Amino acid sequence: MALKKNKKIKITIIGSGNIAWHIVSHLSFFKRFDITVYNRSVTPRLKQLHKEFKVNITAEWKKVKEDSDVFFICSGDNSIKQVATKIKKLKTKALVLHTSGTTDLKELNSASKNIGVFYPLQTFSFGQSVNWQEVPVFIEASNKKSLDYLNSLARLFSNSVVKLNSANRLKLHLAAVIAGNFSNAMYASAYSFLDKELNESYFKYLGPLINTTAKKAVFGNPSLVQTGPAARKDKKTLQKHNALLKKHSELKRTYKSISRLIAKQQTNAKL
């Protein structure tokens, strides 16, 4: 089942955080959607969504539209099941979706017979646009009719829509955390080190290195393009680095641990 072109589609967004902003900002470009955003309280972000995109907003659950066609649950993972229970009381036939990478589809079972997952694999910040066409979206649904509808909806966002079950989505999310959040933690560590040992302004010079490394990594096995002292078994440089980290005990432990990981990866890559 595809989206009907001439029908006004009623969308209710639960939550007013980062992912909510991005879904609202994208859907608001389409004249076919009637969008309402619900949040437990009237926050500055909720007000901004109304001001910026002219969507309906409310902090009163009784004003949530029972005849909505789609519910996007964009609240925190820990509250998804609770929100699903609230939607159940509406006795809706709507497609109820969550956007979590870690929450099982069955957490929505109480909400409706038509449930699904709309998981965009990207880091989102409130108010900062992304190119949705390049963001892979992973979908799952409780039945074929819902999956077809969700697929049509997801393709309004992305050129890369992939069906993936809850168990495998959790694995993908873990890989995303390692590749994205962990990498950013290393950027933060480098920034902090330079701030204390040289000057924070020097961090900008790492930009081209960070961008080039990321670009090389996505074209195959990242281990095959690994460089640096640990990869080439440069013990002299490793020792110099460890000496510099004498006053940074936590970063020194991390440096040693990741250097060992790189050396092991290089060994395995050559097998």
Backbone as JSON, one array per atom type, in Angstrom:
{
  "sequence": "MALKKNKKIKITIIGSGNIAWHIVSHLSFFKRFDITVYNRSVTPRLKQLHKEFKVNITAEWKKVKEDSDVFFICSGDNSIKQVATKIKKLKTKALVLHTSGTTDLKELNSASKNIGVFYPLQTFSFGQSVNWQEVPVFIEASNKKSLDYLNSLARLFSNSVVKLNSANRLKLHLAAVIAGNFSNAMYASAYSFLDKELNESYFKYLGPLINTTAKKAVFGNPSLVQTGPAARKDKKTLQKHNALLKKHSELKRTYKSISRLIAKQQTNAKL",
  "N": [[0.84, -1.19, 0.0], [0.65, 2.11, -0.96], [1.36, 5.61, -0.28], [-1.42, 7.76, -0.48], [-1.83, 10.1, -2.98], [-3.61, 12.29, -3.16], [-4.77, 12.54, -0.72], [-5.03, 14.11, 2.42], [-2.68, 13.64, 4.85], [-2.55, 12.8, 8.19], [-0.23, 13.45, 10.61], [1.19, 12.64, 13.69], [3.58, 13.7, 15.91], [5.37, 12.52, 18.6], [7.05, 14.01, 21.08], [9.72, 16.46, 21.18], [12.38, 16.68, 20.48], [15.7, 16.18, 19.1], [15.49, 14.28, 16.85], [12.79, 14.58, 16.31], [12.66, 17.24, 15.43], [14.01, 17.03, 12.98], [12.4, 15.26, 11.5], [9.97, 16.65, 11.4], [10.85, 19.01, 10.12], [11.48, 18.04, 7.6], [9.09, 16.77, 6.65], [7.39, 18.93, 6.62], [7.8, 20.29, 4.28], [6.24, 19.08, 2.44], [3.06, 19.47, 1.15], [1.04, 17.76, 1.67], [0.82, 16.8, 4.24], [-0.6, 16.99, 7.47], [0.53, 18.15, 10.32], [1.02, 17.47, 13.74], [2.59, 18.2, 16.78], [3.25, 16.71, 19.79], [4.15, 17.3, 23.15], [5.12, 16.68, 26.55], [5.22, 18.99, 28.05], [5.13, 22.55, 27.52], [7.77, 23.54, 25.91], [10.75, 25.5, 25.06], [11.75, 24.4, 22.69], [9.52, 23.1, 21.61], [7.9, 25.29, 21.06], [9.53, 26.5, 19.18], [9.36, 24.72, 17.03], [6.74, 25.13, 16.23], [6.85, 27.84, 15.5], [8.82, 27.86, 13.5], [8.05, 25.95, 11.57], [5.33, 26.11, 11.33], [3.57, 24.17, 12.35], [1.04, 22.31, 14.12], [0.96, 22.4, 17.67], [0.93, 20.87, 20.93], [0.54, 20.4, 24.47], [-1.18, 18.9, 25.75], [-2.52, 15.83, 26.21], [-5.11, 15.03, 25.62], [-5.72, 16.46, 23.4], [-4.48, 15.26, 21.34], [-4.75, 13.9, 18.15], [-7.12, 11.47, 17.49], [-7.66, 10.36, 15.06], [-5.35, 10.27, 13.62], [-3.1, 9.36, 11.0], [-0.53, 8.43, 11.11], [1.7, 7.84, 13.77], [4.62, 9.12, 15.09], [6.84, 8.09, 17.41], [9.02, 9.88, 19.11], [10.31, 10.07, 21.46], [12.48, 9.45, 24.36], [14.24, 6.28, 24.53], [13.59, 4.8, 26.83], [11.01, 5.49, 27.4], [9.33, 4.66, 25.42], [7.64, 2.35, 25.48], [5.8, 3.13, 27.42], [4.59, 5.35, 26.18], [3.42, 4.02, 24.05], [1.44, 2.6, 25.4], [-0.23, 4.7, 26.16], [-1.11, 5.52, 23.65], [-2.59, 3.32, 22.97], [-5.0, 3.67, 24.33], [-6.31, 5.42, 22.72], [-7.41, 3.88, 20.83], [-6.64, 3.5, 18.16], [-6.22, 2.96, 14.6], [-4.03, 3.65, 13.36], [-0.71, 3.8, 11.87], [1.83, 3.13, 13.98], [4.91, 4.28, 14.92], [8.29, 3.88, 16.08], [11.52, 5.46, 16.51], [13.87, 4.35, 17.28], [17.13, 2.85, 17.54], [17.65, 0.72, 19.16], [15.42, -0.35, 20.41], [13.07, -2.96, 20.59], [10.68, -3.99, 18.13], [8.36, -5.12, 19.22], [7.81, -3.69, 21.52], [5.93, -1.88, 20.9], [3.58, -3.21, 20.69], [1.18, -2.91, 22.16], [0.08, -0.57, 21.25], [-1.16, -0.5, 18.68], [-2.52, -2.43, 15.93], [-1.07, -2.02, 13.79], [2.12, -1.45, 13.52], [5.51, -0.17, 13.57], [9.01, 0.4, 12.72], [11.05, 3.16, 12.22], [14.06, 3.87, 11.53], [16.53, 6.07, 11.23], [19.88, 6.09, 10.31], [21.94, 8.11, 11.55], [23.6, 10.95, 13.01], [21.89, 13.35, 14.83], [21.24, 16.77, 15.35], [19.46, 19.3, 17.02], [17.95, 21.68, 15.0], [19.96, 21.7, 13.08], [20.4, 21.03, 9.84], [20.3, 18.04, 7.8], [21.28, 16.1, 4.94], [18.79, 14.39, 3.9], [18.42, 12.53, 1.84], [20.76, 11.12, 1.71], [20.85, 9.71, 4.02], [20.69, 6.56, 5.4], [17.77, 4.65, 5.96], [16.3, 2.42, 8.15], [13.84, -0.01, 8.24], [10.99, -1.66, 9.73], [8.1, -3.67, 10.24], [4.84, -4.68, 11.49], [3.15, -6.05, 9.81], [2.47, -6.84, 6.32], [1.0, -4.85, 4.96], [1.39, -2.59, 6.55], [4.16, -2.43, 6.33], [4.54, -1.88, 3.61], [3.32, 0.63, 3.43], [4.93, 2.08, 5.2], [7.36, 1.85, 3.89], [6.86, 3.41, 1.6], [6.53, 5.89, 2.84], [9.04, 6.23, 4.07], [10.65, 6.48, 1.84], [10.17, 9.01, 1.01], [11.92, 10.37, 2.45], [14.53, 9.19, 2.2], [17.0, 7.88, -0.13], [17.91, 5.43, 0.37], [16.48, 2.87, 1.67], [16.04, 0.3, 3.9], [15.01, -2.93, 4.8], [15.01, -4.31, 8.01], [15.31, -6.47, 10.78], [14.54, -6.36, 14.36], [16.55, -7.53, 16.0], [18.87, -7.51, 14.39], [19.02, -4.82, 13.85], [19.75, -3.78, 16.31], [22.38, -4.71, 16.47], [23.5, -3.28, 14.37], [23.17, -0.71, 15.37], [24.93, -0.76, 17.55], [27.37, -0.95, 16.16], [27.28, 1.52, 14.93], [27.48, 3.25, 17.12], [30.08, 2.65, 17.97], [31.54, 3.41, 15.68], [30.74, 6.09, 15.32], [30.09, 7.61, 17.84], [32.22, 6.78, 19.51], [34.42, 7.49, 17.94], [34.07, 10.25, 17.92], [34.51, 10.76, 20.59], [37.23, 10.34, 20.69], [38.05, 12.49, 19.12], [37.35, 14.52, 20.87], [39.11, 13.96, 22.95], [41.56, 14.47, 21.71], [41.26, 17.19, 21.26], [41.12, 18.13, 23.91], [43.67, 17.39, 24.83], [45.36, 18.98, 23.21], [44.48, 21.48, 24.02], [45.45, 21.6, 26.62], [48.19, 21.13, 26.33], [49.21, 22.55, 24.17], [47.61, 24.49, 22.32], [44.17, 25.13, 22.03], [43.33, 26.07, 19.59], [44.77, 24.8, 17.64], [43.45, 22.5, 17.03], [41.82, 22.71, 14.81], [43.46, 22.2, 12.68], [43.5, 19.5, 12.45], [41.33, 18.84, 11.03], [41.36, 18.28, 8.06], [42.72, 15.82, 8.13], [40.97, 14.2, 9.68], [38.7, 14.19, 8.01], [39.71, 13.0, 5.62], [40.53, 10.48, 6.57], [38.06, 9.37, 7.34], [36.74, 9.28, 4.87], [38.34, 7.44, 3.45], [37.91, 5.16, 4.97], [35.31, 4.21, 4.49], [35.22, 2.86, 2.1], [35.68, 0.15, 2.04], [37.39, -2.44, 3.79], [38.33, -1.01, 6.72], [40.69, -1.6, 8.09], [42.58, -2.08, 6.18], [43.43, 0.35, 5.28], [44.63, 1.52, 7.36], [46.88, 3.62, 9.11], [49.8, 5.0, 10.81], [51.78, 4.9, 13.91], [51.28, 2.54, 15.47], [50.25, 0.77, 13.6], [52.39, 0.43, 11.87], [54.24, -0.64, 13.52], [56.0, 1.01, 14.95], [57.94, 1.36, 17.37], [59.58, 3.25, 18.61], [58.33, 5.75, 18.2], [55.91, 5.26, 19.48], [56.77, 5.02, 22.11], [57.67, 7.65, 22.58], [55.25, 9.02, 22.41], [53.85, 7.92, 24.55], [55.38, 8.88, 26.64], [54.81, 11.6, 26.48], [52.24, 11.54, 27.37], [52.29, 11.25, 30.07], [51.24, 12.88, 32.1], [48.61, 12.57, 31.62], [46.82, 10.35, 32.5], [44.46, 8.76, 32.04], [44.0, 9.09, 29.28], [46.41, 8.05, 28.41], [46.16, 5.33, 29.06], [44.07, 4.71, 27.32], [45.29, 5.25, 24.87], [47.3, 3.26, 24.81], [45.7, 0.95, 24.85], [44.15, 1.17, 22.47], [46.2, 1.24, 20.62], [47.2, -1.35, 20.88], [44.95, -2.69, 19.92], [44.89, -1.8, 17.24], [47.31, -2.92, 16.31], [46.71, -5.64, 16.52], [44.55, -5.82, 14.74], [45.87, -5.26, 12.37], [47.5, -7.48, 12.11], [45.57, -9.48, 11.78], [44.41, -8.59, 9.42], [46.31, -9.16, 7.56], [46.35, -11.85, 7.4]],
  "CA": [[0.0, 0.0, 0.0], [1.44, 3.33, -1.06], [0.71, 6.82, 0.21], [-2.37, 8.32, -1.43], [-1.34, 11.42, -3.35], [-4.6, 13.35, -3.0], [-5.31, 12.5, 0.64], [-4.28, 14.81, 3.46], [-2.24, 12.63, 5.81], [-2.37, 13.39, 9.51], [0.96, 12.93, 11.29], [1.4, 13.1, 15.05], [4.93, 13.48, 16.41], [5.44, 12.51, 20.07], [8.38, 14.47, 21.47], [10.16, 17.67, 20.47], [13.84, 16.69, 20.53], [16.51, 16.24, 17.88], [14.93, 13.53, 15.72], [11.5, 15.19, 16.01], [12.91, 18.44, 14.62], [14.4, 16.65, 11.63], [11.25, 14.68, 10.82], [9.04, 17.76, 11.15], [11.41, 19.94, 9.12], [11.4, 17.41, 6.27], [7.7, 16.56, 6.23], [6.69, 20.21, 6.47], [7.95, 20.75, 2.9], [5.2, 18.44, 1.66], [1.76, 20.07, 1.47], [0.06, 16.69, 1.9], [0.84, 16.37, 5.63], [-1.12, 17.81, 8.55], [1.44, 17.71, 11.37], [0.85, 17.92, 15.12], [3.67, 17.76, 17.67], [2.86, 16.66, 21.21], [5.19, 17.17, 24.16], [4.51, 16.68, 27.89], [5.14, 20.37, 28.52], [5.45, 23.54, 26.49], [9.2, 23.87, 26.03], [11.24, 26.39, 23.99], [11.89, 23.64, 21.45], [8.18, 22.89, 21.07], [7.51, 26.59, 20.51], [10.32, 26.75, 17.98], [8.8, 23.9, 15.96], [5.54, 25.83, 15.76], [7.25, 29.1, 14.86], [9.65, 27.63, 12.33], [7.42, 25.12, 10.54], [3.88, 26.36, 11.33], [2.84, 22.95, 12.66], [0.25, 22.35, 15.35], [1.64, 21.87, 18.85], [0.1, 20.75, 22.13], [1.09, 19.72, 25.64], [-2.34, 18.23, 26.35], [-2.73, 14.56, 25.53], [-6.5, 14.93, 25.15], [-5.82, 17.14, 22.11], [-3.84, 14.43, 20.31], [-5.79, 13.47, 17.21], [-7.36, 10.03, 17.44], [-7.75, 9.92, 13.67], [-4.05, 10.39, 12.95], [-2.73, 8.23, 10.13], [0.79, 7.94, 11.53], [2.31, 8.37, 14.98], [6.06, 8.94, 15.26], [7.27, 8.24, 18.79], [10.38, 10.41, 19.08], [10.74, 10.27, 22.85], [13.61, 8.61, 24.74], [14.01, 4.84, 24.43], [12.99, 4.27, 28.05], [9.59, 5.86, 27.53], [8.58, 4.22, 24.23], [6.58, 1.43, 25.86], [4.81, 3.92, 28.14], [3.86, 6.13, 25.18], [2.6, 3.05, 23.31], [0.28, 2.32, 26.25], [-1.11, 5.86, 26.06], [-1.72, 5.5, 22.32], [-3.57, 2.23, 22.99], [-6.28, 4.2, 24.82], [-6.96, 6.12, 21.62], [-8.02, 2.83, 19.99], [-6.36, 3.93, 16.8], [-5.79, 2.01, 13.58], [-2.89, 4.32, 12.73], [0.61, 3.18, 11.89], [2.58, 3.69, 15.11], [6.33, 4.05, 14.66], [9.33, 4.49, 16.91], [12.7, 5.8, 15.72], [15.01, 3.89, 18.07], [17.98, 1.81, 17.0], [17.85, -0.36, 20.13], [14.17, -0.83, 20.98], [12.42, -4.0, 19.8], [9.37, -3.66, 17.56], [7.27, -5.6, 20.07], [7.52, -2.7, 22.55], [4.79, -1.11, 20.42], [2.45, -4.11, 20.48], [-0.06, -2.45, 22.79], [-0.39, 0.68, 20.65], [-1.99, -0.66, 17.49], [-2.21, -3.62, 15.15], [-0.16, -1.55, 12.74], [3.28, -0.85, 14.19], [6.72, -0.28, 12.78], [10.23, 1.1, 13.13], [11.65, 4.07, 11.25], [15.34, 4.16, 12.18], [17.54, 6.7, 10.38], [21.21, 5.93, 10.88], [22.64, 9.39, 11.43], [23.62, 11.75, 14.22], [21.01, 14.49, 14.62], [21.26, 17.88, 16.3], [18.3, 20.17, 16.86], [18.17, 22.9, 14.23], [21.04, 21.56, 12.1], [19.86, 20.21, 8.76], [21.09, 16.97, 7.17], [20.8, 15.71, 3.62], [18.04, 13.17, 4.17], [18.56, 11.56, 0.76], [21.97, 10.33, 1.95], [20.72, 9.03, 5.32], [20.01, 5.27, 5.28], [16.66, 4.47, 6.89], [16.03, 1.0, 8.34], [12.42, -0.14, 8.58], [10.43, -2.94, 10.15], [6.69, -3.48, 10.53], [4.14, -5.85, 12.02], [2.45, -6.76, 8.74], [2.88, -6.4, 4.98], [0.32, -3.6, 4.63], [2.11, -1.53, 7.27], [5.52, -2.34, 5.78], [4.44, -1.2, 2.31], [3.02, 2.03, 3.71], [6.13, 2.63, 5.81], [8.37, 1.94, 2.83], [6.52, 4.59, 0.79], [6.79, 7.07, 3.66], [10.5, 6.35, 4.25], [11.28, 6.89, 0.58], [10.06, 10.46, 0.91], [13.09, 10.87, 3.16], [15.84, 8.65, 1.85], [17.2, 7.04, -1.31], [18.38, 4.13, 0.85], [15.54, 2.33, 2.66], [16.42, -1.11, 4.06], [14.24, -3.7, 5.78], [15.91, -4.94, 8.97], [14.57, -6.83, 11.99], [14.99, -5.71, 15.59], [17.81, -8.1, 16.49], [19.97, -7.04, 13.57], [19.09, -3.37, 14.01], [20.52, -3.54, 17.53], [23.79, -4.92, 16.12], [23.89, -2.14, 13.54], [23.25, 0.44, 16.26], [26.19, -0.89, 18.29], [28.44, -0.59, 15.24], [27.17, 2.97, 14.72], [28.01, 3.88, 18.33], [31.54, 2.49, 17.94], [32.09, 4.21, 14.59], [30.42, 7.5, 15.44], [30.27, 8.18, 19.18], [33.57, 6.5, 20.0], [35.34, 8.33, 17.16], [33.93, 11.63, 18.4], [35.18, 10.82, 21.9], [38.65, 10.49, 20.4], [38.24, 13.89, 18.7], [37.28, 15.32, 22.1], [40.35, 13.72, 23.68], [42.62, 15.2, 21.01], [41.0, 18.61, 21.53], [41.49, 18.38, 25.3], [45.13, 17.28, 24.93], [45.94, 20.18, 22.61], [44.11, 22.61, 24.87], [46.31, 21.6, 27.8], [49.62, 21.01, 26.02], [49.64, 23.45, 23.11], [46.56, 25.5, 22.26], [42.98, 24.52, 21.44], [43.17, 26.55, 18.22], [45.45, 23.88, 16.74], [42.58, 21.37, 16.7], [41.27, 22.89, 13.46], [44.39, 21.64, 11.7], [43.24, 18.07, 12.34], [40.15, 18.68, 10.18], [41.6, 17.54, 6.81], [43.08, 14.44, 8.48], [39.75, 13.52, 10.1], [37.84, 14.01, 6.83], [40.33, 12.04, 4.71], [40.48, 9.16, 7.2], [36.67, 8.89, 7.27], [36.43, 8.96, 3.47], [39.03, 6.2, 3.08], [37.4, 4.03, 5.75], [34.01, 3.7, 4.05], [35.31, 2.21, 0.81], [36.08, -1.25, 2.17], [37.84, -2.81, 5.12], [39.15, 0.09, 7.27], [42.01, -2.08, 8.53], [43.51, -2.08, 5.05], [43.92, 1.71, 5.05], [45.12, 2.02, 8.64], [48.24, 4.13, 9.14], [50.2, 5.42, 12.14], [52.87, 4.15, 14.55], [50.88, 1.2, 15.91], [50.07, -0.07, 12.4], [53.69, 0.11, 11.27], [55.07, -1.17, 14.62], [57.05, 2.01, 15.21], [58.07, 1.37, 18.83], [60.22, 4.48, 19.06], [57.3, 6.79, 18.25], [54.97, 4.86, 20.53], [57.4, 5.37, 23.39], [57.64, 9.11, 22.69], [53.87, 9.42, 22.68], [53.52, 7.51, 25.92], [56.07, 9.82, 27.54], [54.05, 12.85, 26.45], [50.96, 11.32, 28.04], [52.57, 10.93, 31.47], [50.33, 13.66, 32.96], [47.24, 12.31, 31.16], [46.79, 8.9, 32.78], [43.33, 8.08, 31.38], [44.27, 9.1, 27.85], [47.54, 7.14, 28.19], [45.6, 3.97, 29.05], [43.31, 4.57, 26.08], [46.27, 5.21, 23.78], [47.92, 1.93, 24.8], [44.68, -0.04, 24.51], [43.81, 1.28, 21.05], [47.4, 0.85, 19.86], [47.19, -2.83, 20.85], [43.85, -3.08, 19.02], [45.34, -1.55, 15.86], [48.34, -3.92, 15.98], [46.03, -6.93, 16.33], [43.78, -5.71, 13.5], [46.8, -5.35, 11.25], [47.91, -8.89, 12.02], [44.43, -10.24, 11.23], [44.16, -8.14, 8.06], [47.33, -9.73, 6.69], [46.23, -13.31, 7.38]],
  "C": [[0.88, 1.24, 0.0], [0.68, 4.51, -0.46], [-0.22, 7.36, -0.87], [-2.02, 9.78, -1.7], [-2.33, 12.54, -3.02], [-5.18, 13.43, -1.59], [-4.41, 13.26, 1.59], [-3.94, 13.8, 4.55], [-1.93, 13.3, 7.14], [-1.24, 12.68, 10.26], [1.01, 13.51, 12.69], [2.81, 12.7, 15.5], [4.89, 13.56, 17.93], [6.86, 12.85, 20.48], [8.8, 15.67, 20.65], [11.68, 17.81, 20.5], [14.49, 16.7, 19.17], [15.86, 15.56, 16.69], [13.57, 14.09, 15.33], [11.68, 16.4, 15.11], [13.2, 18.05, 13.18], [13.25, 16.03, 10.84], [10.25, 15.77, 10.46], [9.56, 18.66, 10.05], [11.31, 19.37, 7.72], [9.96, 17.29, 5.8], [6.96, 17.87, 5.98], [6.83, 20.78, 5.06], [6.87, 20.16, 1.99], [3.84, 18.99, 2.09], [0.72, 19.01, 1.88], [-0.04, 16.26, 3.36], [0.27, 17.43, 6.57], [-0.41, 17.34, 9.82], [1.09, 18.32, 12.72], [1.99, 17.36, 15.95], [3.17, 17.84, 19.1], [4.11, 16.53, 22.07], [4.54, 17.3, 25.53], [4.36, 18.08, 28.46], [5.51, 21.3, 27.38], [6.88, 24.03, 26.72], [9.6, 24.85, 24.92], [11.36, 25.66, 22.65], [10.52, 23.39, 20.8], [7.68, 24.18, 20.41], [8.26, 26.88, 19.22], [9.79, 25.95, 16.79], [7.56, 24.57, 15.36], [5.91, 27.08, 14.97], [7.95, 28.86, 13.53], [8.92, 26.92, 11.21], [5.9, 25.26, 10.47], [3.05, 25.11, 11.57], [2.02, 23.17, 13.94], [1.07, 21.81, 16.5], [0.67, 21.79, 20.01], [0.88, 20.06, 23.24], [-0.02, 19.0, 26.39], [-2.64, 16.96, 25.55], [-4.13, 14.44, 24.95], [-6.7, 15.62, 23.79], [-5.1, 16.39, 20.99], [-4.92, 13.81, 19.44], [-5.91, 11.95, 17.14], [-7.34, 9.49, 16.02], [-6.45, 10.13, 12.9], [-3.77, 9.15, 12.12], [-1.42, 7.59, 10.57], [1.18, 8.63, 12.83], [3.81, 8.09, 14.92], [6.38, 9.14, 16.73], [8.74, 8.62, 18.79], [10.87, 10.73, 20.49], [11.93, 9.36, 23.14], [13.24, 7.13, 24.73], [13.27, 4.28, 25.65], [11.5, 4.56, 28.19], [8.73, 5.37, 26.36], [7.4, 3.32, 24.61], [5.45, 2.17, 26.58], [3.96, 4.75, 27.17], [2.94, 5.22, 24.37], [1.33, 2.71, 24.08], [-0.72, 3.47, 26.2], [-1.83, 5.89, 24.72], [-2.8, 4.42, 22.24], [-4.95, 2.73, 23.38], [-7.02, 4.99, 23.75], [-7.71, 5.17, 20.69], [-7.85, 3.16, 18.51], [-5.99, 2.76, 15.88], [-4.55, 2.56, 12.85], [-1.64, 3.45, 12.74], [1.42, 3.88, 12.97], [4.04, 3.29, 14.97], [7.19, 4.57, 15.81], [10.58, 4.65, 16.05], [14.0, 5.31, 16.36], [15.81, 2.81, 17.35], [18.07, 0.59, 17.89], [16.56, -0.99, 20.66], [13.48, -1.82, 20.04], [11.06, -3.53, 19.3], [8.24, -4.01, 18.5], [6.93, -4.65, 21.22], [6.31, -1.85, 22.18], [3.51, -1.94, 20.32], [1.13, -3.6, 21.03], [-0.69, -1.27, 22.07], [-1.41, 0.48, 19.54], [-1.66, -2.01, 16.85], [-1.18, -3.29, 14.07], [1.0, -0.79, 13.39], [4.52, -1.03, 13.33], [7.87, 0.5, 13.38], [10.73, 1.92, 11.95], [12.95, 4.54, 11.89], [16.32, 4.76, 11.19], [18.91, 6.63, 11.04], [22.02, 7.2, 10.6], [22.68, 10.05, 12.81], [22.82, 13.02, 13.95], [21.18, 15.51, 15.73], [20.1, 18.81, 15.99], [18.69, 21.42, 16.07], [19.26, 22.83, 13.18], [20.63, 20.55, 11.03], [20.84, 19.12, 8.31], [20.51, 16.74, 5.78], [20.11, 14.35, 3.76], [18.23, 12.11, 3.08], [19.76, 10.63, 0.97], [21.92, 9.55, 3.27], [20.02, 7.69, 5.13], [18.94, 5.13, 6.36], [16.31, 2.98, 6.94], [14.61, 0.84, 8.89], [12.05, -1.57, 8.95], [8.97, -2.69, 10.47], [6.03, -4.8, 10.9], [3.4, -6.66, 10.96], [2.81, -6.14, 7.4], [2.26, -5.05, 4.6], [1.05, -2.42, 5.28], [3.5, -1.32, 6.7], [5.51, -1.6, 4.45], [4.21, 0.3, 2.5], [4.26, 2.74, 4.26], [7.24, 2.81, 4.78], [8.13, 3.18, 1.96], [6.83, 5.87, 1.54], [8.3, 7.3, 3.81], [11.19, 6.83, 3.0], [11.05, 8.37, 0.26], [11.26, 11.13, 1.59], [14.39, 10.47, 2.47], [15.85, 7.87, 0.54], [17.64, 5.63, -0.92], [17.49, 3.66, 2.0], [15.74, 0.82, 2.72], [15.55, -1.77, 5.12], [15.21, -4.45, 6.69], [15.15, -5.24, 10.25], [15.23, -6.25, 13.24], [16.34, -6.21, 16.08], [19.01, -7.58, 15.71], [20.12, -5.52, 13.62], [19.9, -2.99, 15.25], [22.02, -3.71, 17.26], [24.32, -3.74, 15.3], [24.07, -0.89, 14.4], [24.55, 0.42, 17.06], [27.37, -0.49, 17.41], [28.46, 0.92, 15.0], [27.73, 3.74, 15.92], [29.54, 3.82, 18.32], [32.15, 3.41, 16.88], [31.89, 5.71, 14.77], [30.74, 8.1, 16.79], [31.68, 7.98, 19.71], [34.6, 7.35, 19.26], [35.28, 9.76, 17.66], [34.58, 11.8, 19.77], [36.69, 10.96, 21.73], [38.96, 11.91, 19.92], [38.26, 14.79, 19.94], [38.56, 15.17, 22.93], [41.52, 14.48, 23.05], [42.49, 16.7, 21.27], [41.48, 18.97, 22.94], [43.02, 18.36, 25.48], [45.81, 18.54, 24.38], [45.66, 21.42, 23.46], [45.05, 22.74, 26.06], [47.81, 21.69, 27.47], [50.13, 22.0, 24.98], [48.69, 24.64, 23.05], [45.37, 24.88, 21.53], [42.78, 24.92, 19.98], [43.82, 25.62, 17.2], [44.57, 22.7, 16.33], [42.04, 21.48, 15.28], [42.17, 22.29, 12.39], [44.23, 20.13, 11.54], [42.07, 17.79, 11.39], [40.39, 17.9, 8.9], [41.97, 16.08, 7.06], [41.84, 13.63, 8.84], [38.87, 13.21, 8.89], [38.4, 12.96, 5.87], [40.26, 10.62, 5.26], [39.09, 8.56, 7.1], [36.32, 8.47, 5.84], [37.09, 7.66, 3.04], [38.4, 4.98, 3.74], [36.15, 3.4, 5.16], [34.06, 2.97, 2.71], [35.78, 0.76, 0.88], [36.43, -1.57, 3.6], [38.76, -1.71, 5.67], [40.54, -0.34, 7.7], [43.05, -1.99, 7.42], [44.05, -0.69, 4.73], [44.43, 2.34, 6.34], [46.57, 2.47, 8.52], [48.6, 4.46, 10.59], [51.23, 4.5, 12.77], [52.49, 2.74, 14.99], [50.76, 0.25, 14.72], [51.42, -0.48, 11.81], [54.71, -0.39, 12.31], [56.28, -0.28, 14.91], [57.18, 2.2, 16.72], [58.67, 2.68, 19.35], [59.2, 5.62, 19.19], [56.27, 6.5, 19.33], [55.5, 5.24, 21.91], [57.38, 6.88, 23.62], [56.25, 9.61, 23.05], [53.47, 9.09, 24.12], [54.19, 8.43, 26.95], [55.33, 11.15, 27.62], [52.75, 12.76, 27.24], [51.11, 11.02, 29.54], [51.6, 11.64, 32.42], [48.86, 13.43, 32.61], [46.97, 10.8, 31.29], [45.65, 8.17, 32.04], [43.55, 8.01, 29.87], [45.43, 8.16, 27.52], [47.06, 5.7, 28.15], [44.83, 3.71, 27.75], [44.24, 4.44, 24.89], [46.9, 3.82, 23.67], [46.93, 0.86, 24.34], [44.36, -0.02, 23.02], [45.01, 0.92, 20.17], [47.51, -0.67, 19.77], [46.12, -3.34, 19.9], [44.26, -2.92, 17.57], [46.35, -2.6, 15.43], [47.7, -5.28, 15.71], [45.23, -6.93, 15.03], [44.68, -5.84, 12.28], [47.28, -6.76, 11.03], [46.83, -9.7, 11.35], [44.18, -9.86, 9.76], [45.14, -8.76, 7.06], [47.26, -11.25, 6.6], [45.59, -13.78, 6.07]]
}
